[in-house]
């Protein structure tokens, strides 16, 4: 009979190099699932939020209902949201994506709308005077000027989505949340800590990435500050 | 929708309301958990924010803590705490995780509110010979009240919502109805639990809305955000 190996896995330590090397594939899969769920849901939310915000800006009457509805959606707890959508989507990754889209929607609509509303009336008048039609005005003047506010919303939505994905563990599609959940049930300290730290790392990296994109897209804000 | 009628049947079944797993018991647990965590978070965050705001220092710190806080999944914090010696102490990990979660919005809003007070008003108060303490309590804090309250409101609603996650780690509260439903593969129970939590969160939102409406004019928001 061989003696049990005396490594950090056997001793169940918080920080464990063995864990990283032996479970590399599992961790990689979880990270990829996490990234995919986050990216897909934020992108879908963006595609829905943009027209909603533009419509709310154009027709003031639409703004009230749109904001009220998205705020109510945001109030619904994540665990409850996933379960409310359960009859519609079943136990699938679509369920998690749908829940996350509904959450990101509030943050994105609010921020894009705030950005559009902050475009100075003078600027719009000037563009109109130069013969810009409504579509061209929107695409070349209003949307670019609303970008900083919209990007701020996008950053918050993305960071929140990264942390909310973990709750998807209840339906088995939670990316790193799955590892945290199973680690909790088996009292596996290294797995819980590693997965949690990776979650935060993903969130911070995503935030920095979006900040970089924002800098690239809005060179004029840098010139103004300098 | 068939599931909705089944969920309604589940909700209206009086057997589901009584007992230790019953709705009333879970509702009480949820309420107590939320109120306790909100009070502790306010006791921690508000004094710090008021003093920092009064001194005008540490703003970047307060805002950055808030941003980092958003990146940390509450579920992960809860499980991490559960595996530490603190985990043996009943609801301890849940309370700590939820307080950590609620402090950032309280801190940021209160700080921003304090800094947003018209500098001219503060100068006038100083000119009238008020001490720092008097300025804080009689001028800055009352004027910052609308923003502080909106921070409390955000924290309260998010706490109600997030307290459900405690159930994933074996804690009490309304989330327990949902997780139990998952384990029983009973969709009606899951949906019924979700509806209960959502209604509870909206009720808390509504209570704050009413309080704000009833508040005297100076304590209300200066305009729509």
Interface residues (C-beta under 8 A of the other chain):
Chain A: X72 X75 X76 X77 X78 X79 X80 X81 X83 X84 X86 X87 X156 X159 X160 X162 X163 X164 X166 X167 X169 X170 X171 X177 X180 X181 X183 X184 X187 X189 X192 X193 X195 X196 X199 X200 X203 X204 X207
Chain B: X1 X3 X4 X67 X68 X70 X71 X72 X73 X74 X75 X76 X77 X79 X80 X82 X83 X157 X160 X161 X162 X164 X165 X167 X168 X169 X175 X178 X179 X181 X182 X187 X190 X191 X193 X194 X195 X197 X198 X201 X202 X205
